Amino acid sequence: MVKYKLKDCFKSRASPQSYYPLWRRPLSTISFYILWIIANLGLKNSYILSFMTLILGFTGCLFISTGYLVTGSIILIFSYIFDLLDGKLARLLNKSNKNAKFIDWTYHSLIPTLAIFSLGIYLLNITNSIFYVLIAGGSAIVFLHKNLLSFLYLNIKDDIDIEGDKNHDFEKRIENIYSLKKCSTRFKLFYNTFIRLFVDSTDVLFGIMFFSILKIVNIYLILFFFINTLLWLYSFYTKFRDLYIIEMKIKIK
């Protein structure tokens, strides 16, 4: 007996299809059909899917570091499919919880970071040059800290109790930090068709796959390092300046 209809699965969408870049949309659509199948097969625990995202993520990184570049990158994309499914299943069953979100944030911060470092190990093995390991290590540190800056920034703002700030949903506030509303249409197009492949935690996995197929992951790694280093410096400066201004205003009061 079919308990869940396909239209019920599509209602579990967290974001509109237009939110996703072009390369994510086909997988997003396919995930609803997979969700319909697994939900009607009786899967009730989204944690299984959450842990599968991590297992596949680690496996993909291991494959990349041991020389199976394209295979590893494809496994990383499969981990993204499971990442889509765990949230959709939780919403479909009305079982969303903070623990699942914790695993989700762990996946989005840890797996892309490890994947980038795995590229460095892969390039070391085929070139015998430590240069790529140093670039990959620096990229991983910068990328991880750049993502952590947003959490640190919001937590510190909560600590100093800015009036009205705590009335906003944490995830919405994270989303606002990365908003492109003030940017020009041309920049948005450039960002959504190229830059996202280097800076967004999910799209980095697609960037690795695209550049792996083209066999130019060395170029990807170097670009990744410079783009994320510039963004990290800019993010650190703007957030530090904002917090400094807020503290000065509080002292004046």
N, C-alpha and C positions, 0 to 999 in steps of 0.2 A: 504494500500500500504506500502511495506517495504522500508523505506528510507535508512536505514543503514544496510549494510551486516555484517555478523559475522566477516569476515576478517578485516573490517574497525575497529571493536571493538578491535580486537587483536592488531591492530597497535597502539592503545592508551596506550600500555604497557610502563611504565616509566623505568622499570628495567628488565633485562633478568630473566627468570624463575630460573636460577641457582643462582641468587642473594639471593633468599629466602631460609630459612631453610626448611627441609622436611615437618614440620607440617603446614607451611603456603601455600605450593604449591597447594594442592587441592582447598583451598578456593580462591586462586588467579585465578586458571583456571575457577572455577564456576562463579566468579565475571564477567567474560567476557560475559557469557551467560545471566546473569541477566542484565548486561549493554545493551546488544542487545535488550532485551525485553523492558526495561524502555525507552530507546532512541527511539524505534519505537512506543511506546505508546504516545510519545510527550513531555516527561519531558525535559525541556530546562534550568532549573535552578539548578545548582549543589549545591547552597547554602542550598537547602532543605535537600540534602543528608548530607552535612557538619553538619548542626544542628542536624540531626538525630544521627550522631555519638556521639555528646555530650549528647543528651537526653538518648540514650541507655547506654552510659558509666555511667552517673549518676545513672540511674535506676539499672544497674548491681551492682554498689557499694552499693546502698541502700539495695538491696536484700541480698548481702553478710553480711552486718552489722546487718541485722535483722534475720539472721539464715538460710537463703536459699542459702547455699554456692554453691552448684553445679549449681542451677538455675541461680544465679547471675553471676557466671563465664561464663556460656553459653551465657548469654545476653551480656557480655563484648566481646565475640567472634563475636557476631552479630554486635556489634558496629564497630569492625574491618572490617567486610565485607562492611559496609557503608563507612568506611574510604577509602577502596579500590575503591569503586564506584564513590565517589565525584571527585577524581582526574582524573579517567578514563573518566568520562562524560565531564568534563571540557576540557580535551585534545581532545576528540572526536568532541566536538562542537567548538573547537578552542576558548574557552572562559576562559582560565587560567588567574587568576588574583592574586594579592598580598593579597587581603582580604581573599580569600579562603585558601591561604597558612597560613595566620595568625590563622584562625580557626583550621587548621590542626596541627600547632605547639602547639596550646593551648590544643588540644585533647591529643597529644602525651606526653605532659609534665604533664598535670593536672590529667587525668583519671587514669593512672597507679599509680600515687602518692596516689590518693584517694582510689584506690583499695587496696593498701598495708595497709593503715590505717584502712580500713574496715575490713581487716583480723584480726587486733588487737582487734577491737570491738567485732567481732564474737567470738574470742578466750576468751575474757574477759567474755562474756555471758555464755560460756559453762564451763569455768574453775574457774571463780571468782578470777582470778589472774591478777593483774594490770601489772605484768611483761610483758605480751604480748602487752599491750597498749603502754608501754614505748619503747619496741623494735620496734613496728610498727611506733610510732611517730618519733623515731630516724631514722628509715629506710626511712620514707617519706621525712624528711628534708634532709638527706644525698643524696638520689636519686634525688630529685629536684635540689639541689644545684650543684650536679655533672653534671647534664645536662646543667644548666645555666652557668657553668664555661666555656664551649666552646664558648657560645655567648659573654660572658664578655671578654674572651681572644681575640677573633677576633675583637670585637669592639675597644678594647684598642690598638690592633695592627694597626687598621685603624686610630685611633687618632694620633698615633705617625708617621703615614705616611711612612710605610716601602716601599722602592722602589720596584715596581712591584707587591706588594701584592694586590693592589686594582684591578688588571687586572683579578683576579680570581673570578669565580662565588661563591657567599656566600655558597650555598648549597654544591658545590663541596668541598669547604674548610672545611665545617663541616664533610663531608664524609671522607676527608683525615685524620682528627683527629682520627677517629675510624678505620682507615685502618689497616688490618692485613698483609700487604704485606711483612713486615720484619720478620714476625713470622714463625716458623717452621710448616711443614705440620701437624705434630701430634698435635701441640697446636691449629691450626686452626680447626682441627676435633673436639678436646675437647671443644673448644669455641662454635662451631656451633651446637654441639649436647647436650650441657649441660649449659655452662656459659651464653649463650644468654638468657636463660629462667629467668635469674636474673638481667641482666643489660640492655637489649634492651627494649625500651619503649613499643614496640608492643609485643615482645615475653614474656614480663612479664605477659601479659594477658593470654597467653597460659600456662605459668608456673603455674599461679594460678589455671587454670582449671585442668591441669594434676594432681597437688598435691591435689586438692579438691576431685577429683575422687578417688585418692588413700587414702584419709582421713588422710593426714599427712601435713596439711598446717602449723602446728606449726613448723615442721622441715624446711619447705620452708621459713617461715618468719625469723627464726634464721639465716639460710644460706644467705638469702637475705641481712640481716643487715651486716654480716661480710664481704661478698663479695663486697658490694657496699661501705662500709666504707673504705676498703683497696684501692679500685679503686679511691674513692674520694680523699684520702690522696695522692696517687700517681699522680693523675691528677692535684691536687692543686700544688704540689711540682714542677712538670715538667713545668707547664705553668708559674708559678711564676719565676722559674729559667730562662726560655726562655725570658720572658719580661725584667727581670733584665739584662741579657746579652745584649739584644737589646738596652736598655737605656744606658748602659755603652759604647757601641760602638758609639752611637750618641753623647754622651758627649765628647768622645775622638776626634771625628771629629770636 
